[in-house]
Amino acid sequence: AFRSTKFIPFAHLLYGVSHESTDIEFVGADVDIGSSSDTNWSWSLGVGADYWFNNKWAIRGKVDWLKTHFRDEGQSKARFMIGAAYNF
C-alpha cells in the first residue's frame, strides 16, 4: 500500500466562514478616514503529508486552494504551509 507508518498523505475539504476587515487612517493625525468589514462563506481544498520521525514528532507540509467571496467578488488564493506537529 502507499501509506506507511512514517509518511502519511492526506486531503481535505474545509467549508466555513471568513472575515475581512480594513481600517483607513490618516498618517500623522488621529483621523479615521473610513473602515470596511465583510463576513461570508468560504471553502478550501487541499492536500498534504505528515512525515513522522517517531511516535511524538512529525513535520507537515500542505498546499490548499482558498476560495472566498467578499463584496460580491470571488477571490482565490493558493496557500502553502510547512510546520511541526507534536502528538500528546
N, CA, C and O atoms as a DFTB+ gen file, in Angstrom:
352 C
 N C O
     1  1       0.836      -1.187       0.000
     2  2       0.000       0.000       0.000
     3  2       0.879       1.248       0.000
     4  3       2.066       1.188       0.322
     5  1       0.280       2.373      -0.365
     6  2       1.015       3.638      -0.445
     7  2       1.313       4.204       0.934
     8  3       2.323       4.883       1.118
     9  1       0.460       3.937       1.889
    10  2       0.617       4.510       3.229
    11  2       1.602       3.681       4.054
    12  3       1.510       2.455       4.116
    13  1       2.538       4.377       4.680
    14  2       3.465       3.725       5.593
    15  2       3.283       4.325       6.970
    16  3       2.484       5.246       7.140
    17  1       4.001       3.828       7.948
    18  2       3.864       4.352       9.302
    19  2       4.572       5.691       9.470
    20  3       4.264       6.429      10.406
    21  1       5.512       6.024       8.587
    22  2       6.236       7.286       8.696
    23  2       5.674       8.384       7.783
    24  3       5.620       9.546       8.188
    25  1       5.264       8.042       6.584
    26  2       4.782       9.010       5.601
    27  2       3.276       8.828       5.428
    28  3       2.835       7.783       4.950
    29  1       2.475       9.834       5.812
    30  2       1.016       9.719       5.764
    31  2       0.441      10.872       4.952
    32  3       0.384      11.998       5.447
    33  1       0.011      10.620       3.710
    34  2      -0.614      11.675       2.903
    35  2      -2.070      11.888       3.336
    36  3      -2.689      10.995       3.915
    37  1      -2.606      13.079       3.050
    38  2      -3.994      13.371       3.367
    39  2      -4.542      14.396       2.388
    40  3      -3.793      15.069       1.681
    41  1      -5.850      14.497       2.363
    42  2      -6.553      15.510       1.586
    43  2      -7.664      16.067       2.466
    44  3      -8.145      15.392       3.376
    45  1      -8.070      17.312       2.186
    46  2      -9.133      17.894       2.995
    47  2      -9.980      18.860       2.168
    48  3      -9.509      19.471       1.209
    49  1     -11.236      18.974       2.569
    50  2     -12.155      19.967       2.050
    51  2     -12.757      20.650       3.269
    52  3     -13.450      20.014       4.063
    53  1     -12.494      21.937       3.418
    54  2     -12.967      22.702       4.568
    55  2     -13.991      23.722       4.085
    56  3     -13.806      24.352       3.044
    57  1     -15.048      23.876       4.830
    58  2     -16.104      24.815       4.483
    59  2     -16.451      25.610       5.725
    60  3     -16.685      25.027       6.784
    61  1     -16.488      26.935       5.617
    62  2     -16.777      27.733       6.798
    63  2     -16.971      29.195       6.467
    64  3     -17.412      29.546       5.373
    65  1     -16.637      30.047       7.427
    66  2     -16.856      31.486       7.322
    67  2     -15.514      32.206       7.371
    68  3     -14.645      31.850       8.167
    69  1     -15.342      33.222       6.518
    70  2     -14.154      34.077       6.541
    71  2     -14.595      35.506       6.835
    72  3     -15.705      35.915       6.494
    73  1     -13.701      36.257       7.477
    74  2     -13.988      37.652       7.823
    75  2     -12.846      38.528       7.335
    76  3     -11.675      38.184       7.492
    77  1     -13.194      39.657       6.744
    78  2     -12.210      40.621       6.250
    79  2     -12.551      41.979       6.851
    80  3     -13.714      42.382       6.877
    81  1     -11.522      42.686       7.338
    82  2     -11.728      43.991       7.945
    83  2     -10.581      44.922       7.545
    84  3      -9.416      44.523       7.548
    85  1     -10.924      46.170       7.200
    86  2      -9.933      47.167       6.812
    87  2     -10.261      48.486       7.501
    88  3     -11.408      48.932       7.489
    89  1      -9.251      49.109       8.102
    90  2      -9.374      50.445       8.686
    91  2      -8.401      51.366       7.963
    92  3      -7.236      51.017       7.771
    93  1      -8.878      52.544       7.561
    94  2      -8.037      53.520       6.866
    95  2      -7.892      54.735       7.770
    96  3      -8.879      55.350       8.174
    97  1      -6.640      55.072       8.082
    98  2      -6.366      56.222       8.942
    99  2      -5.427      57.180       8.231
   100  3      -4.614      56.762       7.406
   101  1      -5.535      58.445       8.543
   102  2      -4.636      59.466       8.021
   103  2      -3.350      59.429       8.839
   104  3      -3.382      59.631      10.053
   105  1      -2.212      59.170       8.179
   106  2      -0.927      59.041       8.858
   107  2      -0.510      60.406       9.405
   108  3      -0.584      61.415       8.704
   109  1      -0.078      60.423      10.649
   110  2       0.381      61.656      11.258
   111  2      -0.703      62.408      12.005
   112  3      -0.414      63.398      12.676
   113  1      -1.940      61.959      11.903
   114  2      -3.044      62.586      12.640
   115  2      -3.942      61.479      13.167
   116  3      -3.929      60.358      12.660
   117  1      -4.690      61.794      14.149
   118  2      -5.589      60.809      14.748
   119  2      -6.970      60.910      14.095
   120  3      -7.974      61.160      14.762
   121  1      -6.992      60.706      12.761
   122  2      -8.223      60.871      11.996
   123  2      -8.525      59.567      11.260
   124  3      -7.697      59.071      10.496
   125  1      -9.713      59.019      11.494
   126  2     -10.166      57.851      10.757
   127  2     -10.841      58.299       9.465
   128  3     -11.777      59.097       9.487
   129  1     -10.359      57.782       8.351
   130  2     -10.948      58.128       7.061
   131  2     -12.129      57.204       6.763
   132  3     -13.138      57.641       6.209
   133  1     -12.005      55.944       7.127
   134  2     -13.093      55.007       6.888
   135  2     -12.701      53.605       7.276
   136  3     -11.551      53.330       7.618
   137  1     -13.678      52.725       7.218
   138  2     -13.422      51.322       7.512
   139  2     -14.380      50.471       6.697
   140  3     -15.407      50.950       6.216
   141  1     -14.031      49.220       6.552
   142  2     -14.828      48.288       5.777
   143  2     -14.720      46.916       6.428
   144  3     -13.661      46.536       6.927
   145  1     -15.822      46.178       6.418
   146  2     -15.833      44.854       7.022
   147  2     -16.825      43.975       6.278
   148  3     -17.880      44.447       5.855
   149  1     -16.494      42.703       6.116
   150  2     -17.386      41.773       5.435
   151  2     -17.141      40.369       5.966
   152  3     -16.003      39.991       6.242
   153  1     -18.207      39.604       6.105
   154  2     -18.137      38.196       6.509
   155  2     -18.956      37.395       5.511
   156  3     -20.079      37.769       5.175
   157  1     -18.382      36.282       5.036
   158  2     -19.089      35.475       4.050
   159  2     -18.547      34.052       4.078
   160  3     -17.537      33.770       4.723
   161  1     -19.231      33.165       3.371
   162  2     -18.821      31.764       3.299
   163  2     -17.540      31.617       2.493
   164  3     -17.268      32.406       1.588
   165  1     -16.762      30.603       2.828
   166  2     -15.540      30.298       2.083
   167  2     -15.305      28.795       2.130
   168  3     -15.889      28.086       2.949
   169  1     -14.442      28.323       1.241
   170  2     -14.055      26.907       1.261
   171  2     -12.588      26.783       0.882
   172  3     -12.003      27.673       0.266
   173  1     -12.015      25.653       1.269
   174  2     -10.609      25.369       0.989
   175  2     -10.471      23.894       0.630
   176  3     -11.017      23.029       1.315
   177  1      -9.748      23.613      -0.435
   178  2      -9.491      22.251      -0.895
   179  2      -7.987      22.061      -0.938
   180  3      -7.282      22.871      -1.540
   181  1      -7.479      21.005      -0.310
   182  2      -6.033      20.857      -0.267
   183  2      -5.552      19.440      -0.061
   184  3      -6.326      18.519       0.201
   185  1      -4.224      19.298      -0.192
   186  2      -3.539      18.024       0.020
   187  2      -2.266      18.295       0.818
   188  3      -1.768      19.420       0.859
   189  1      -1.762      17.262       1.438
   190  2      -0.526      17.403       2.195
   191  2      -0.034      16.055       2.670
   192  3      -0.562      15.010       2.291
   193  1       0.987      16.097       3.507
   194  2       1.550      14.861       4.047
   195  2       2.231      15.148       5.380
   196  3       2.772      16.229       5.610
   197  1       2.185      14.149       6.242
   198  2       2.925      14.163       7.504
   199  2       4.063      13.165       7.385
   200  3       3.884      12.073       6.845
   201  1       5.229      13.538       7.886
   202  2       6.336      12.595       8.000
   203  2       6.670      12.477       9.478
   204  3       7.124      13.442      10.093
   205  1       6.447      11.294      10.056
   206  2       6.642      11.059      11.485
   207  2       8.066      10.569      11.741
   208  3       8.490       9.539      11.217
   209  1       8.793      11.335      12.562
   210  2      10.152      10.944      12.961
   211  2      10.116       9.862      14.025
   212  3      10.948       8.955      14.025
   213  1       9.151       9.957      14.931
   214  2       8.909       8.948      15.967
   215  2       7.424       9.026      16.317
   216  3       6.655       9.634      15.572
   217  1       7.005       8.429      17.427
   218  2       5.573       8.416      17.739
   219  2       5.071       9.749      18.306
   220  3       3.872       9.887      18.548
   221  1       5.949      10.729      18.526
   222  2       5.556      12.025      19.080
   223  2       5.703      13.193      18.100
   224  3       4.863      14.093      18.108
   225  1       6.731      13.210      17.264
   226  2       7.059      14.364      16.428
   227  2       6.917      14.071      14.943
   228  3       7.293      13.003      14.459
   229  1       6.356      15.064      14.224
   230  2       6.211      14.950      12.768
   231  2       6.429      16.325      12.143
   232  3       6.326      17.358      12.805
   233  1       6.727      16.304      10.870
   234  2       6.760      17.530      10.077
   235  2       5.614      17.416       9.070
   236  3       5.384      16.353       8.494
   237  1       4.900      18.526       8.869
   238  2       3.734      18.523       7.986
   239  2       3.916      19.578       6.906
   240  3       4.330      20.705       7.177
   241  1       3.602      19.192       5.687
   242  2       3.571      20.122       4.572
   243  2       2.238      20.006       3.874
   244  3       1.711      18.904       3.723
   245  1       1.681      21.129       3.444
   246  2       0.408      21.075       2.719
   247  2       0.279      22.262       1.795
   248  3       0.946      23.281       1.972
   249  1      -0.574      22.124       0.823
   250  2      -0.943      23.195      -0.094
   251  2      -2.460      23.126      -0.246
   252  3      -3.038      22.045      -0.368
   253  1      -3.089      24.291      -0.235
   254  2      -4.523      24.290      -0.471
   255  2      -4.945      25.528      -1.255
   256  3      -4.211      26.510      -1.361
   257  1      -6.151      25.444      -1.796
   258  2      -6.734      26.496      -2.599
   259  2      -7.889      27.077      -1.805
   260  3      -8.859      26.376      -1.516
   261  1      -7.794      28.366      -1.445
   262  2      -8.808      29.048      -0.646
   263  2      -9.678      29.900      -1.557
   264  3      -9.169      30.709      -2.333
   265  1     -10.981      29.719      -1.461
   266  2     -11.944      30.495      -2.254
   267  2     -12.842      31.274      -1.292
   268  3     -13.550      30.683      -0.477
   269  1     -12.805      32.607      -1.394
   270  2     -13.664      33.471      -0.591
   271  2     -14.546      34.301      -1.516
   272  3     -14.333      34.348      -2.727
   273  1     -15.537      34.952      -0.923
   274  2     -16.454      35.770      -1.710
   275  2     -16.825      37.001      -0.888
   276  3     -17.822      36.996      -0.165
   277  1     -16.006      38.067      -1.005
   278  2     -16.253      39.312      -0.278
   279  2     -16.720      40.391      -1.250
   280  3     -16.233      40.474      -2.378
   281  1     -17.663      41.212      -0.806
   282  2     -18.147      42.376      -1.568
   283  2     -18.576      42.006      -2.996
   284  3     -18.238      42.695      -3.958
   285  1     -19.316      40.918      -3.108
   286  2     -19.850      40.451      -4.400
   287  2     -18.778      40.116      -5.418
   288  3     -19.044      40.130      -6.619
   289  1     -17.562      39.815      -4.959
   290  2     -16.491      39.378      -5.848
   291  2     -15.825      38.151      -5.247
   292  3     -15.581      38.097      -4.041
   293  1     -15.533      37.165      -6.088
   294  2     -14.828      35.975      -5.626
   295  2     -13.319      36.179      -5.670
   296  3     -12.789      36.778      -6.605
   297  1     -12.644      35.680      -4.660
   298  2     -11.185      35.718      -4.616
   299  2     -10.682      34.290      -4.434
   300  3     -11.289      33.505      -3.705
   301  1      -9.581      33.954      -5.089
   302  2      -8.958      32.644      -4.962
   303  2      -7.485      32.829      -4.637
   304  3      -6.815      33.683      -5.217
   305  1      -6.986      32.025      -3.706
   306  2      -5.590      32.114      -3.308
   307  2      -5.041      30.719      -3.060
   308  3      -5.728      29.857      -2.512
   309  1      -3.809      30.507      -3.466
   310  2      -3.104      29.278      -3.099
   311  2      -2.367      29.552      -1.794
   312  3      -1.784      30.622      -1.617
   313  1      -2.394      28.578      -0.876
   314  2      -1.686      28.716       0.397
   315  2      -0.751      27.527       0.562
   316  3      -1.116      26.387       0.277
   317  1       0.456      27.812       1.025
   318  2       1.452      26.782       1.273
   319  2       1.813      26.823       2.758
   320  3       1.896      27.901       3.346
   321  1       2.023      25.669       3.356
   322  2       2.313      25.625       4.772
   323  2       3.297      24.486       5.065
   324  3       3.208      23.403       4.485
   325  1       4.216      24.751       5.959
   326  2       5.082      23.712       6.487
   327  2       5.187      23.952       7.990
   328  3       5.316      25.095       8.430
   329  1       5.132      22.901       8.760
   330  2       5.156      23.058      10.214
   331  2       5.509      21.770      10.915
   332  3       5.755      20.742      10.284
   333  1       5.530      21.843      12.219
   334  2       5.830      20.681      13.055
   335  2       4.569      20.298      13.822
   336  3       3.730      21.143      14.133
   337  1       4.457      19.023      14.114
   338  2       3.315      18.509      14.894
   339  2       3.846      17.674      16.052
   340  3       4.832      16.948      15.923
   341  1       3.164      17.800      17.187
   342  2       3.507      17.010      18.379
   343  2       2.262      16.254      18.811
   344  3       1.192      16.845      18.952
   345  1       2.394      14.968      19.021
   346  2       1.290      14.097      19.412
   347  2       1.286      13.953      20.930
   348  3       2.224      13.403      21.507
   349  1       0.222      14.451      21.581
   350  2       0.113      14.346      23.040
   351  2      -0.234      12.947      23.471
   352  3      -0.364      12.683      24.666
